[in-house]
Amino acid sequence: MKLSIRAVAALALLVLSTPLLAQSLEGDASAGQAQSAVCAACHGADGNSIMAIWPSLAGQHEDYLVRQMLLIQSNDRPVPEMTAIVASLSEQDFANLAAYFSAQPRKIGVAEESKVDLGRRIYQAGNPETGVPACMACHGPVGEGNPLSGYPALAGQQPAYTAKLLTRFRSGEHWGEDDASSLVMVGVAARITDKEIEAVSSYLHGLHKAN
């Protein structure tokens, strides 16, 4: 899927103006903590991953986490390493895990100094010459995302994981025709270069609110 920057902007605006369905189940963070032991090896005990290729979950929006686990369970978002883990879990289990991880403080990393300028430019302004939109249009000035529209928080995310996802989106991979957020990302990433991916992924790892 190759979309123009105007088409990407229009689709993103549609998603931003259309709130997701409210999470049907209320999560129990205490129950989620008890269930989270199986997650710790890859995502960290508190959801702050120390494994470069696995995402941090701490501080992520609850509804987003539940939706991703449902997509993985249905194989609309193929993650072979998680297939067996989520197979027997219920939506209530997902809600509990999401309540726990979303409540954990997100740890912010440090961006590579040599990549900061380009990373900041792509995140804040995109690349108008090649049609790459600004990341912050959907994910916010400091990477907090937009929970109502299904856009995840990105600040502090593992750069290797971010780069892997951007590369997959660039190849046209998405998580089903009903998953508007990943469809938007396919259009956003269609023209991004490897150098821009590396820079913005590093920049996001160190993105944080000013004190």
Order of alpha helices (4+ residues) and beta strands (2+ residues): alpha-alpha-alpha-alpha-alpha-alpha-alpha-alpha-alpha-alpha-alpha
